[in-house]
Amino acid sequence: MDMERAIRVIAQAFKAQARGEAVMPPKVYLPLPAQSDFRAMPAYLAHPACCGIKWINVHPHNRAKGLPTVMGTIILNDPKTGFPLAVLDGLSVTRLRTGAAAGVAARALARRHSRIVGLVGCGAQAFHQVLALVECFQLRQVRVWGYRSGEASRFCASARRRLAVELVPVNTVKDCVCEADIVVTITPSRRPLVKRDWVKPGTHINAIGADAPGKQELDPQILRDAKVVIDDTTQAIHGGEINVPIAKGRFHPRMIHATLGDVLLGRAPGRTKSGELTVFDSTGIAVHDVALGYDIVQQAFRHRRGRSVRFFLTSRV
């Protein structure tokens, strides 16, 4: 599964969701001590017919134990019979679908000739964010900021081997975003990191990090000044970038411009002015996990056609 194909699959999933061809109950949170949680994310798509669930955890303190802070599993089933089709690594699919969704959003909302990206946060999902934007735009430079000393430099050194774009580590968030055509925020922050005064006219922002109540990365004034497009209304209000400003009375759900699916279907306009500020509030939706996971499984079956395929059901006590 390459990023170009993932972007096509996710774009179609956005449209299917907007047409009412998907069922996606609200994300279920299982809160745990130490700001940790599990999330259950089921979804069904009518075309292609598939359904499944992602069971994913967030444990912020895992880094000290040498474990990923986010892990997960996706189970896919045949919706006609309930028969289990596959179990997939949820983290791999999550990284790919999150990057692809951001690429779809930027392609729909950012200026066509965007050349500079500001990457605020360089953790586990950051590479796929850049990978998607490289696929969609002729980028000249990516400026990278990280929380920890040396984090941005290490990310750039690693990513340079795989991406044909200049990567530059910077010391401050301001230096990261002030000249960017596209800004990507992908941190677990619970306070605004990007100030309104730092964002130039015409910038598009992919706000990725806020995916639970209390999280936020942007100055609320950015949202008030921008055309705000979301992936899912319920999830965005509950735990997206807009959740804290709504709770504090600094943003209202009526100020949401549209879902990205409606923009892709032409039901709502995307960018209409060069100097317009646009924001995509991405919470991560299960429809995308199921759509991308199913496409991966179908490719695997096509690759295996003509060969024997064995299924194993195991249990361990």
Backbone bond lengths (Angstrom), bond angles and torsions (degrees), N, CA, C in turn:
res aa  C-N    CA-C-N  psi(-1)  N-CA   C-N-CA  omega(-1)  CA-C   N-CA-C  phi
1 M - - - 1.464 - - 1.527 108.39 -
2 D 1.323 116.67 113.02 1.456 119.42 176.80 1.531 109.42 -98.86
3 M 1.335 116.18 169.68 1.453 120.32 -174.11 1.519 111.82 -66.81
4 E 1.321 117.91 -36.37 1.467 119.94 179.70 1.526 110.97 -59.37
5 R 1.330 116.85 -45.69 1.458 120.05 178.69 1.528 111.04 -67.31
6 A 1.328 116.85 -40.30 1.463 120.59 179.45 1.524 111.32 -59.93
7 I 1.323 116.96 -40.25 1.460 120.77 179.02 1.527 110.53 -63.14
8 R 1.326 117.40 -40.42 1.468 120.14 178.15 1.526 110.98 -64.50
9 V 1.329 116.87 -43.80 1.466 120.71 -179.51 1.526 110.61 -63.05
10 I 1.319 116.98 -44.58 1.465 120.65 -177.63 1.527 111.35 -68.76
11 A 1.322 117.76 -37.18 1.467 120.13 177.28 1.529 110.58 -61.29
12 Q 1.317 116.93 -42.29 1.458 120.30 177.91 1.522 111.51 -66.26
13 A 1.335 117.18 -35.58 1.463 120.68 178.37 1.530 110.96 -66.92
14 F 1.332 117.21 -39.06 1.466 120.41 175.09 1.530 110.31 -58.45
15 K 1.328 116.66 -45.27 1.456 120.68 -178.87 1.523 111.62 -65.90
16 A 1.335 116.02 -41.66 1.468 119.58 179.29 1.524 110.74 -61.82
17 Q 1.315 116.55 -42.04 1.455 120.61 178.15 1.530 110.78 -60.90
18 A 1.337 116.90 -43.59 1.463 120.82 -179.14 1.521 111.96 -67.45
19 R 1.330 117.20 -29.72 1.469 120.75 178.77 1.520 112.74 -81.76
20 G 1.313 117.65 -2.56 1.452 120.94 -179.16 1.512 113.50 81.85
21 E 1.325 116.91 21.02 1.456 121.65 -178.68 1.527 111.91 -96.41
22 A 1.305 116.63 23.74 1.463 121.30 -179.72 1.519 109.17 -143.92
23 V 1.308 115.40 152.33 1.464 122.06 173.11 1.529 106.68 -121.94
24 M 1.328 115.73 125.59 1.453 119.57 -177.99 1.528 109.65 -143.71
25 P 1.333 118.11 95.18 1.467 119.99 176.70 1.529 110.22 -60.70
26 P 1.310 117.50 157.18 1.462 119.82 178.34 1.523 111.96 -56.96
27 K 1.310 114.79 145.29 1.459 121.93 176.37 1.538 109.55 -58.21
28 V 1.329 116.31 132.17 1.463 121.60 -179.60 1.523 109.18 -99.88
29 Y 1.319 116.36 126.37 1.468 121.77 179.44 1.522 110.28 -102.46
30 L 1.308 115.21 135.89 1.459 122.07 172.14 1.519 107.29 -115.04
31 P 1.338 118.13 93.64 1.460 120.41 -176.56 1.524 112.28 -69.90
32 L 1.322 115.29 142.29 1.463 123.00 -179.94 1.521 108.99 -129.30
33 P 1.333 117.17 167.66 1.469 119.10 177.33 1.531 111.91 -61.68
34 A 1.336 115.49 163.78 1.471 124.07 174.47 1.524 112.01 61.76
35 Q 1.345 117.35 39.55 1.459 123.63 177.06 1.526 112.76 58.12
36 S 1.312 116.76 28.39 1.461 121.76 179.03 1.528 109.59 -102.72
37 D 1.335 115.88 161.03 1.457 118.81 177.71 1.520 111.04 -163.77
38 F 1.335 115.12 162.75 1.454 123.19 166.86 1.525 107.62 -112.62
39 R 1.351 115.51 154.80 1.455 120.87 179.16 1.532 108.75 -135.39
40 A 1.313 115.79 131.47 1.462 121.38 176.21 1.526 107.81 -106.82
41 M 1.349 115.61 126.07 1.462 120.48 -172.20 1.536 109.83 -131.62
42 P 1.346 118.43 90.08 1.466 121.27 178.04 1.529 111.39 -90.05
43 A 1.343 115.96 156.01 1.462 120.01 177.06 1.515 110.27 -162.27
44 Y 1.337 114.98 155.81 1.468 123.52 175.95 1.520 108.66 -134.15
45 L 1.313 116.18 136.45 1.457 122.80 174.80 1.528 108.70 -119.39
46 A 1.335 116.69 136.11 1.459 120.14 -179.58 1.520 112.19 -79.62
47 H 1.342 116.90 -35.72 1.467 121.31 -177.01 1.530 109.51 -138.34
48 P 1.345 117.46 110.05 1.462 127.17 -4.79 1.527 109.86 -72.17
49 A 1.320 116.62 152.51 1.463 121.00 -176.12 1.524 110.03 -69.14
50 C 1.318 116.19 112.17 1.459 120.61 179.84 1.515 108.78 -158.50
51 C 1.304 116.19 154.78 1.457 120.22 175.45 1.527 108.73 -150.40
52 G 1.316 114.89 161.50 1.454 118.73 -178.65 1.510 111.42 179.51
53 I 1.301 114.62 -175.25 1.462 120.93 -179.44 1.528 109.28 -147.18
54 K 1.323 114.94 142.28 1.462 120.45 172.70 1.520 108.91 -110.18
55 W 1.312 115.72 130.75 1.466 123.40 177.76 1.529 105.18 -114.77
56 I 1.330 116.29 109.28 1.456 120.39 -170.26 1.522 110.43 -132.08
57 N 1.315 116.13 145.33 1.464 120.44 -179.13 1.524 110.61 -115.73
58 V 1.323 115.12 156.75 1.462 122.66 170.28 1.524 107.21 -131.24
59 H 1.324 116.13 112.67 1.465 122.67 178.20 1.529 108.41 -125.33
60 P 1.339 117.70 92.96 1.470 121.51 -172.04 1.528 114.66 -58.44
61 H 1.333 117.33 -24.44 1.469 119.70 -174.78 1.525 113.03 -95.64
62 N 1.309 117.48 9.05 1.462 120.38 -178.66 1.525 113.19 -66.94
63 R 1.327 116.47 -26.32 1.461 119.49 -177.47 1.534 111.22 -55.40
64 A 1.316 116.59 -38.92 1.470 120.33 -179.30 1.531 111.98 -67.45
65 K 1.338 116.37 -18.36 1.461 120.85 179.72 1.530 112.11 -99.83
66 G 1.325 116.19 4.33 1.451 119.69 -179.24 1.507 113.92 76.20
67 L 1.345 117.38 20.99 1.468 122.35 -179.29 1.525 110.23 -116.42
68 P 1.340 117.88 154.31 1.466 120.01 174.78 1.526 110.71 -63.09
69 T 1.316 116.57 145.85 1.466 120.08 177.64 1.525 111.02 -74.79
70 V 1.337 116.67 -23.36 1.463 121.66 178.74 1.527 108.54 -127.79
71 M 1.333 116.23 130.87 1.462 122.31 174.11 1.528 107.41 -138.37
72 G 1.322 116.80 167.40 1.460 117.54 -179.48 1.508 112.88 -176.78
73 T 1.321 113.97 166.00 1.457 122.85 178.75 1.524 108.80 -137.07
74 I 1.325 116.00 138.62 1.462 121.52 175.71 1.527 108.47 -114.95
75 I 1.331 116.69 129.29 1.458 122.57 175.77 1.523 107.62 -112.32
76 L 1.320 116.54 125.63 1.456 121.96 178.11 1.524 110.22 -109.08
77 N 1.330 115.59 141.71 1.466 121.67 -179.74 1.522 110.83 -131.99
78 D 1.316 115.69 154.90 1.460 121.66 170.37 1.529 107.52 -75.70
79 P 1.330 119.37 117.62 1.464 120.21 -176.62 1.533 113.84 -66.42
80 K 1.337 117.82 -21.15 1.466 120.22 -179.42 1.527 112.37 -76.85
81 T 1.325 116.53 -33.54 1.462 120.14 -175.44 1.516 113.62 -120.64
82 G 1.332 117.00 -17.67 1.454 120.16 -174.63 1.526 112.86 83.97
83 F 1.338 116.90 -1.97 1.467 120.05 -176.14 1.527 110.17 -64.00
84 P 1.339 118.36 132.81 1.469 120.39 179.55 1.527 111.24 -70.55
85 L 1.310 116.08 129.21 1.463 122.01 -178.60 1.521 112.90 -96.36
86 A 1.329 116.02 -38.44 1.464 117.96 -174.83 1.512 110.91 -166.70
87 V 1.310 114.31 155.35 1.462 122.95 167.49 1.519 106.47 -119.37
88 L 1.321 116.74 124.95 1.459 121.21 -175.81 1.527 110.83 -120.77
89 D 1.310 114.57 155.40 1.466 120.56 172.73 1.529 108.32 -67.61
90 G 1.309 116.69 115.49 1.456 120.74 -176.27 1.509 113.96 -68.85
91 L 1.327 117.83 -30.02 1.456 120.12 -176.62 1.525 110.94 -69.13
92 S 1.332 116.95 -42.59 1.465 120.06 179.48 1.517 111.09 -62.37
93 V 1.331 116.29 -45.39 1.455 120.32 179.75 1.527 110.40 -66.49
94 T 1.323 117.35 -39.45 1.464 121.07 -179.91 1.516 111.49 -61.45
95 R 1.323 116.90 -45.60 1.463 119.82 179.56 1.515 110.98 -60.48
96 L 1.317 115.72 -44.67 1.457 120.19 -176.40 1.520 111.60 -69.01
97 R 1.333 117.98 -45.32 1.467 119.73 -177.36 1.517 111.88 -71.64
98 T 1.361 117.77 -31.76 1.460 119.97 178.41 1.524 110.52 -68.81
99 G 1.332 116.39 -42.78 1.453 119.58 175.64 1.514 111.81 -63.44
100 A 1.326 116.42 -43.36 1.462 120.55 -179.44 1.530 111.37 -63.38
101 A 1.332 117.73 -42.44 1.465 121.00 178.94 1.527 110.93 -61.67
102 A 1.325 116.31 -40.90 1.464 119.98 177.72 1.518 111.08 -66.40
103 G 1.339 116.79 -35.69 1.452 119.96 176.02 1.517 112.19 -64.85
104 V 1.332 116.44 -42.62 1.469 121.04 176.68 1.528 110.00 -59.90
105 A 1.323 116.85 -43.61 1.465 121.03 -178.96 1.522 111.34 -64.91
106 A 1.335 116.62 -45.80 1.462 119.79 -179.04 1.519 111.31 -64.66
107 R 1.333 116.46 -39.14 1.465 119.75 178.61 1.525 110.59 -62.90
108 A 1.333 117.73 -33.44 1.460 121.62 -178.55 1.522 113.26 -83.62
109 L 1.348 117.35 -27.36 1.464 119.93 -168.52 1.528 115.01 -119.33
110 A 1.315 118.06 -26.10 1.465 120.01 -178.00 1.527 110.55 -81.13
111 R 1.327 116.07 161.83 1.459 120.12 174.85 1.525 109.92 -66.22
112 R 1.307 116.52 141.13 1.465 121.25 -173.78 1.518 112.26 -60.17
113 H 1.321 116.91 -32.65 1.462 120.02 -175.43 1.536 112.13 -99.84
114 S 1.307 116.56 30.13 1.469 120.49 176.16 1.532 109.43 -62.09
115 R 1.322 115.57 135.02 1.455 120.46 -175.41 1.527 113.98 -126.01
116 I 1.336 117.40 -26.58 1.469 120.68 -175.65 1.525 109.23 -116.77
117 V 1.329 116.00 131.72 1.464 122.70 178.20 1.525 108.91 -115.13
118 G 1.331 115.58 138.29 1.455 121.60 171.01 1.515 109.24 -108.49
119 L 1.315 117.22 115.82 1.465 122.73 -177.18 1.521 108.87 -103.12
120 V 1.326 116.12 105.99 1.468 121.72 -178.36 1.525 107.42 -96.45
121 G 1.319 116.15 100.13 1.456 121.91 -174.71 1.513 110.19 107.90
122 C 1.329 116.73 133.42 1.469 119.23 -176.48 1.528 110.59 -138.56
123 G 1.331 115.01 47.89 1.461 121.13 178.29 1.517 112.23 -86.48
124 A 1.323 115.38 -150.36 1.458 121.48 -169.22 1.523 113.82 -62.80
125 Q 1.328 119.00 -31.17 1.459 120.87 -176.37 1.525 113.87 -96.22
126 A 1.319 117.44 -3.39 1.462 120.48 -171.29 1.528 112.72 -65.33
127 F 1.327 117.58 -40.54 1.461 120.17 -176.03 1.521 111.40 -58.70
128 H 1.327 117.90 -44.22 1.459 120.73 -177.84 1.525 111.98 -69.48
129 Q 1.327 117.58 -24.49 1.457 119.65 173.45 1.524 110.28 -65.06
130 V 1.308 115.99 -46.24 1.464 120.00 179.42 1.526 110.27 -68.00
131 L 1.328 116.44 -41.33 1.460 120.90 -179.85 1.526 111.13 -56.35
132 A 1.328 117.07 -42.92 1.465 120.73 179.74 1.517 111.39 -66.21
133 L 1.325 117.74 -40.75 1.462 120.37 -179.22 1.528 111.57 -69.76
134 V 1.317 116.45 -34.79 1.468 119.98 174.94 1.525 110.03 -63.00
135 E 1.318 116.66 -35.32 1.463 121.71 178.18 1.526 111.66 -67.56
136 C 1.337 117.25 -31.26 1.463 121.67 -172.07 1.525 114.42 -98.38
137 F 1.328 117.68 -21.31 1.461 120.83 -174.59 1.530 110.70 -136.23
138 Q 1.318 116.11 158.16 1.456 121.72 173.47 1.529 108.24 -89.70
139 L 1.317 114.93 77.84 1.456 120.12 -174.08 1.527 111.69 -73.64
140 R 1.322 114.35 147.93 1.461 120.61 175.75 1.524 111.92 -103.65
141 Q 1.335 116.23 -35.17 1.466 119.10 -173.96 1.520 110.97 -154.74
142 V 1.324 116.20 144.42 1.465 123.01 172.57 1.519 107.63 -123.14
143 R 1.319 116.75 120.84 1.466 122.17 177.49 1.523 108.24 -98.55
144 V 1.311 116.16 132.18 1.463 121.38 -168.86 1.526 110.54 -123.32
145 W 1.341 114.63 129.09 1.466 121.28 173.82 1.520 109.20 -120.63
146 G 1.331 115.87 140.11 1.456 121.28 176.39 1.514 111.09 -131.97
147 Y 1.343 115.46 157.13 1.460 121.28 -178.64 1.528 112.19 -63.01
148 R 1.319 115.89 -47.08 1.461 120.96 -169.87 1.517 111.31 -95.44
149 S 1.316 115.45 152.42 1.457 121.33 179.28 1.528 110.28 -59.55
150 G 1.310 116.29 128.67 1.453 121.45 177.73 1.515 114.97 83.50
151 E 1.336 117.92 -8.53 1.460 121.21 -175.98 1.527 111.48 -64.53
152 A 1.331 116.95 -44.83 1.459 120.46 -179.35 1.527 111.27 -65.77
153 S 1.328 116.84 -39.47 1.470 120.16 178.96 1.517 111.36 -64.03
154 R 1.323 116.48 -41.27 1.476 119.67 179.13 1.527 110.91 -66.11
155 F 1.325 116.16 -40.68 1.461 119.37 178.28 1.522 110.41 -61.40
156 C 1.315 117.17 -47.40 1.467 120.86 -178.25 1.526 111.16 -62.04
157 A 1.326 116.89 -42.33 1.461 120.18 179.90 1.519 111.04 -61.39
158 S 1.333 116.81 -39.91 1.453 120.63 179.75 1.527 111.84 -72.70
159 A 1.325 116.91 -44.42 1.462 121.12 -175.43 1.527 112.24 -70.60
160 R 1.330 117.87 -28.28 1.475 120.14 -179.89 1.521 111.94 -59.37
161 R 1.307 116.95 -28.88 1.461 120.34 -178.24 1.536 111.74 -72.56
162 R 1.344 116.29 -15.99 1.461 119.36 -174.67 1.517 114.05 -122.59
163 L 1.316 118.30 -9.67 1.459 121.44 -176.33 1.527 110.72 -124.31
164 A 1.325 116.04 133.14 1.453 121.57 179.91 1.528 109.95 -89.61
165 V 1.314 116.27 65.19 1.455 121.92 178.76 1.529 107.92 -154.35
166 E 1.325 116.48 150.61 1.461 120.46 178.01 1.525 109.66 -72.80
167 L 1.327 117.35 127.49 1.460 122.78 177.56 1.518 108.67 -115.62
168 V 1.343 115.55 128.11 1.461 121.24 -173.85 1.528 109.52 -127.51
169 P 1.334 118.45 116.69 1.472 119.55 174.76 1.527 110.52 -74.11
170 V 1.328 117.19 140.37 1.462 122.09 178.39 1.524 109.27 -127.79
171 N 1.322 115.83 162.20 1.459 120.61 -173.26 1.521 114.32 -93.11
172 T 1.337 117.83 -20.64 1.460 120.00 -176.33 1.526 110.57 -131.85
173 V 1.327 115.49 155.70 1.460 120.39 176.22 1.529 110.02 -63.70
174 K 1.308 116.90 -37.54 1.461 120.49 179.25 1.518 111.08 -58.82
175 D 1.327 117.70 -47.37 1.463 121.09 178.38 1.528 111.64 -63.49
176 C 1.325 115.86 -28.26 1.453 120.77 -178.80 1.531 111.93 -71.29
177 V 1.333 117.32 -38.87 1.467 120.12 -169.07 1.519 115.02 -108.03
178 C 1.341 119.08 -16.00 1.471 119.81 -166.42 1.529 113.41 -66.28
179 E 1.316 119.28 -26.39 1.460 120.90 179.00 1.524 112.21 -114.23
180 A 1.313 117.37 9.84 1.462 121.25 -174.45 1.530 111.83 -78.46
181 D 1.331 115.34 141.31 1.456 121.37 170.98 1.526 110.33 -83.57
182 I 1.333 115.37 -32.92 1.463 122.34 176.82 1.519 107.98 -129.25
183 V 1.325 116.84 129.09 1.467 122.33 176.63 1.522 108.17 -112.48
184 V 1.323 115.86 134.60 1.460 121.93 174.91 1.515 108.12 -118.80
185 T 1.318 117.43 121.90 1.465 120.96 175.23 1.519 107.73 -109.22
186 I 1.315 115.82 122.38 1.466 119.55 -175.25 1.526 109.15 -144.22
187 T 1.330 113.68 68.29 1.461 122.20 -178.58 1.530 108.90 -130.10
188 P 1.336 117.73 167.24 1.469 120.41 174.73 1.529 112.95 -92.31
189 S 1.320 117.36 24.55 1.461 122.06 -171.16 1.525 113.21 -61.83
190 R 1.318 114.70 146.52 1.463 122.17 173.92 1.526 110.85 -115.95
191 R 1.305 116.16 19.43 1.462 122.15 173.48 1.531 107.80 -145.59
192 P 1.328 117.35 151.27 1.469 119.60 -178.52 1.529 111.88 -61.34
193 L 1.315 115.43 132.32 1.467 121.71 177.74 1.524 111.96 -104.81
194 V 1.334 116.77 -31.02 1.462 121.88 -176.07 1.526 108.96 -106.06
195 K 1.322 117.10 118.85 1.457 121.48 -179.76 1.525 111.07 -88.55
196 R 1.317 114.49 150.83 1.464 120.33 -177.85 1.519 111.93 -58.70
197 D 1.321 117.68 -40.91 1.465 120.98 -175.99 1.524 112.90 -65.02
198 W 1.324 117.85 -18.26 1.462 120.66 -177.89 1.521 112.90 -85.38
199 V 1.312 117.39 -14.23 1.469 121.07 -172.26 1.524 108.87 -96.72
200 K 1.335 116.55 122.44 1.461 120.09 -176.86 1.522 111.06 -81.35
201 P 1.331 117.63 159.32 1.466 120.87 177.96 1.530 111.00 -57.65
202 G 1.317 115.69 142.90 1.454 120.82 177.31 1.510 114.99 86.57
203 T 1.326 117.44 -0.11 1.460 121.02 -178.83 1.529 110.53 -72.50
204 H 1.321 115.63 143.28 1.463 121.06 168.53 1.525 108.26 -108.56
205 I 1.334 116.99 136.72 1.467 122.25 -179.52 1.519 109.56 -119.05
206 N 1.313 116.54 125.06 1.454 122.28 167.59 1.526 107.52 -95.63
207 A 1.322 116.92 104.36 1.463 122.37 -179.86 1.520 108.18 -91.75
208 I 1.321 116.79 101.60 1.457 122.41 -169.27 1.532 112.72 -104.06
209 G 1.316 117.73 -33.78 1.460 120.89 -166.65 1.517 115.61 -68.64
210 A 1.326 118.16 -35.51 1.466 120.30 -176.11 1.522 109.80 -75.23
211 D 1.329 115.66 109.73 1.468 120.55 -179.14 1.518 111.88 -137.17
212 A 1.339 116.46 19.58 1.462 121.34 179.44 1.527 108.08 -158.65
213 P 1.334 117.31 156.65 1.462 120.07 -179.59 1.526 112.01 -54.82
214 G 1.330 116.12 137.50 1.455 121.79 177.54 1.515 114.89 93.00
215 K 1.323 117.25 -12.82 1.462 119.67 179.77 1.528 110.72 -87.26
216 Q 1.325 116.13 142.54 1.460 120.85 174.13 1.529 108.76 -161.92
217 E 1.327 115.77 149.83 1.464 121.26 -178.43 1.525 112.82 -127.46
218 L 1.337 117.37 -16.76 1.455 121.14 -172.90 1.523 111.74 -113.20
219 D 1.320 115.51 144.48 1.456 122.19 167.41 1.529 107.63 -55.27
220 P 1.340 118.76 125.22 1.475 119.79 -178.94 1.523 114.06 -55.44
221 Q 1.340 117.62 -24.84 1.463 119.47 178.66 1.522 111.21 -64.87
222 I 1.332 117.03 -28.34 1.466 120.06 174.90 1.527 110.01 -60.05
223 L 1.323 116.17 -45.32 1.462 120.90 -179.58 1.525 111.26 -64.53
224 R 1.313 116.48 -38.75 1.467 120.60 -178.90 1.532 111.09 -67.46
225 D 1.327 116.59 -31.40 1.457 120.71 -178.02 1.530 113.01 -89.62
226 A 1.322 117.34 -10.61 1.460 121.31 -170.14 1.526 112.46 -104.49
227 K 1.320 114.32 164.01 1.457 122.23 165.95 1.520 105.79 -86.18
228 V 1.333 116.96 109.98 1.465 122.12 -173.10 1.521 109.94 -98.00
229 V 1.319 115.72 120.46 1.463 122.96 178.66 1.526 107.46 -116.08
230 I 1.327 117.51 138.58 1.464 121.81 -173.85 1.532 110.20 -121.91
231 D 1.339 115.44 165.34 1.466 118.26 174.83 1.526 111.61 -88.54
232 D 1.335 116.97 -37.54 1.471 121.35 179.49 1.520 108.54 -150.36
233 T 1.320 116.57 130.77 1.462 120.63 -173.07 1.524 112.33 -63.22
234 T 1.325 117.32 -50.22 1.465 120.69 -176.54 1.520 111.32 -61.40
235 Q 1.313 116.50 -47.35 1.469 119.64 -177.78 1.524 111.42 -67.56
236 A 1.329 117.55 -38.97 1.460 119.98 -179.23 1.523 111.37 -63.34
237 I 1.327 116.30 -44.45 1.464 119.72 179.87 1.523 110.87 -66.17
238 H 1.326 116.38 -37.05 1.463 120.78 -176.51 1.529 112.17 -77.05
239 G 1.326 117.78 -41.83 1.455 118.43 -172.07 1.509 116.07 -147.17
240 G 1.347 118.57 9.73 1.457 120.84 179.35 1.523 111.80 -84.55
241 E 1.310 115.93 -170.62 1.463 121.03 -179.92 1.519 112.20 -58.45
242 I 1.316 117.06 -28.57 1.469 119.89 -177.27 1.522 112.65 -84.11
243 N 1.349 119.42 -5.24 1.467 119.52 -170.59 1.527 112.96 -66.41
244 V 1.321 118.48 -42.95 1.468 120.68 -179.20 1.526 111.20 -70.91
245 P 1.342 119.44 -47.62 1.465 118.54 176.44 1.524 113.47 -57.59
246 I 1.338 117.76 -35.93 1.464 119.91 176.60 1.525 110.03 -64.94
247 A 1.326 117.12 -45.78 1.469 121.25 -179.38 1.523 111.86 -61.42
248 K 1.340 116.54 -30.94 1.467 120.84 -177.90 1.525 112.71 -96.10
249 G 1.332 117.35 5.84 1.450 120.79 178.00 1.513 114.54 75.16
250 R 1.328 117.85 19.43 1.468 120.68 -178.29 1.529 112.31 -103.20
251 F 1.307 116.07 2.07 1.465 122.00 175.57 1.513 106.28 -157.18
252 H 1.331 116.55 149.27 1.462 120.27 -179.29 1.520 108.84 -125.95
253 P 1.337 118.05 143.41 1.467 119.29 178.92 1.526 114.01 -53.00
254 R 1.347 117.28 -27.40 1.469 119.49 178.22 1.521 111.97 -64.66
255 M 1.335 116.64 -18.19 1.466 120.87 -178.44 1.527 112.29 -83.68
256 I 1.335 117.38 -5.79 1.466 120.42 174.09 1.525 108.39 -66.77
257 H 1.311 116.28 129.87 1.469 120.02 -178.83 1.527 111.56 -73.85
258 A 1.333 117.55 -50.95 1.464 121.26 -176.16 1.513 109.47 -175.75
259 T 1.320 115.99 170.09 1.462 120.31 166.69 1.526 107.94 -82.80
260 L 1.315 115.15 156.73 1.462 119.00 178.93 1.529 110.79 -64.59
261 G 1.327 116.90 -34.15 1.453 119.79 177.00 1.510 112.30 -59.03
262 D 1.333 117.16 -41.98 1.462 120.56 178.76 1.524 111.21 -66.61
263 V 1.326 116.88 -35.60 1.471 119.54 176.14 1.523 110.14 -64.88
264 L 1.332 117.10 -44.12 1.462 120.76 -178.89 1.524 112.08 -64.97
265 L 1.345 117.26 -31.61 1.460 121.18 178.54 1.530 112.87 -83.42
266 G 1.331 117.46 -4.39 1.452 121.17 -179.16 1.503 114.63 81.65
267 R 1.333 117.01 9.95 1.463 120.18 178.62 1.522 111.68 -76.06
268 A 1.310 116.97 -22.84 1.465 122.58 178.61 1.527 107.12 -138.00
269 P 1.329 117.73 144.02 1.463 119.32 -179.54 1.523 111.53 -71.98
270 G 1.305 115.65 150.37 1.460 120.85 171.69 1.515 108.60 -89.27
271 R 1.323 116.76 -130.65 1.464 120.52 176.94 1.525 109.10 -70.24
272 T 1.323 116.55 131.97 1.458 121.70 178.89 1.526 112.74 -116.73
273 K 1.346 117.29 -14.26 1.463 121.17 -179.82 1.527 109.32 -136.91
274 S 1.318 115.87 145.26 1.464 120.49 -179.00 1.525 111.27 -61.86
275 G 1.331 116.88 -38.17 1.458 120.47 -176.39 1.515 114.37 -88.17
276 E 1.323 117.04 6.03 1.458 121.76 -177.41 1.530 111.00 -71.48
277 L 1.322 116.04 140.68 1.464 122.30 174.80 1.518 108.29 -92.79
278 T 1.342 117.20 127.61 1.465 120.80 -179.60 1.524 109.66 -125.76
279 V 1.334 115.02 146.24 1.468 121.64 178.84 1.522 108.74 -133.04
280 F 1.333 115.95 131.93 1.459 121.02 169.74 1.518 107.62 -106.42
281 D 1.327 116.38 116.23 1.466 123.03 179.21 1.524 107.80 -93.24
282 S 1.330 115.70 103.06 1.462 121.88 -175.84 1.523 110.20 -101.98
283 T 1.334 116.11 120.18 1.470 119.72 177.02 1.529 111.52 -103.57
284 G 1.326 116.80 -15.76 1.461 121.00 -176.84 1.515 110.38 84.92
285 I 1.324 117.13 113.39 1.460 119.78 -173.36 1.526 111.10 -119.16
286 A 1.326 114.08 146.67 1.458 120.88 -173.88 1.520 112.52 -66.69
287 V 1.329 118.17 -27.35 1.462 120.91 176.81 1.531 110.05 -55.15
288 H 1.318 116.41 -38.25 1.458 120.13 -179.36 1.531 111.67 -70.89
289 D 1.320 116.97 -39.65 1.468 120.11 177.23 1.521 110.58 -60.17
290 V 1.330 116.22 -44.60 1.459 120.89 -178.00 1.532 110.70 -68.94
291 A 1.334 116.91 -44.50 1.459 120.32 -178.41 1.528 111.29 -62.80
292 L 1.312 116.06 -46.55 1.467 119.32 -178.34 1.525 111.04 -71.36
293 G 1.325 116.67 -41.85 1.459 119.98 177.38 1.510 111.92 -59.65
294 Y 1.333 116.77 -42.56 1.465 120.63 -179.51 1.529 110.65 -65.55
295 D 1.324 116.91 -39.88 1.462 119.59 179.22 1.531 110.81 -64.17
296 I 1.329 116.50 -39.70 1.462 120.83 177.13 1.526 110.39 -61.34
297 V 1.334 116.44 -44.44 1.468 120.70 -179.38 1.528 110.89 -64.43
298 Q 1.337 116.59 -41.90 1.458 119.63 179.20 1.522 111.74 -63.73
299 Q 1.311 116.69 -39.02 1.464 119.58 175.81 1.526 110.70 -63.13
300 A 1.320 116.45 -39.46 1.465 119.96 179.31 1.520 111.17 -63.44
301 F 1.341 116.74 -42.23 1.468 119.83 178.70 1.526 111.49 -66.08
302 R 1.334 116.64 -38.86 1.474 118.90 177.68 1.525 110.69 -64.59
303 H 1.323 115.46 -38.81 1.462 119.91 179.21 1.523 111.14 -65.54
304 R 1.348 116.12 -32.05 1.460 121.13 -176.69 1.528 112.90 -89.18
305 R 1.333 117.24 -2.07 1.465 120.55 -175.32 1.536 110.32 -56.85
306 G 1.296 115.61 132.39 1.459 120.05 -179.23 1.516 112.75 91.26
307 R 1.320 116.64 -8.27 1.458 120.45 177.12 1.521 108.67 -110.85
308 S 1.305 116.35 163.17 1.462 119.14 177.09 1.521 109.58 -75.14
309 V 1.323 116.84 140.95 1.457 122.96 177.62 1.516 107.82 -123.21
310 R 1.289 117.35 127.08 1.455 121.27 -179.10 1.517 110.20 -113.22
311 F 1.312 115.85 142.45 1.457 122.37 175.87 1.518 108.65 -113.56
312 F 1.304 116.09 138.13 1.463 120.53 178.94 1.529 108.64 -124.55
313 L 1.309 117.19 129.15 1.456 122.82 170.51 1.522 106.62 -107.94
314 T 1.311 116.31 121.27 1.462 119.60 -176.13 1.504 110.44 -124.31
315 S 1.294 115.61 152.84 1.460 121.17 172.35 1.521 107.92 -137.20
316 R 1.299 115.10 147.57 1.458 119.32 -178.61 1.521 108.57 -133.77
317 V 1.294 116.33 130.46 1.453 121.41 -178.22 1.528 108.79 -97.44
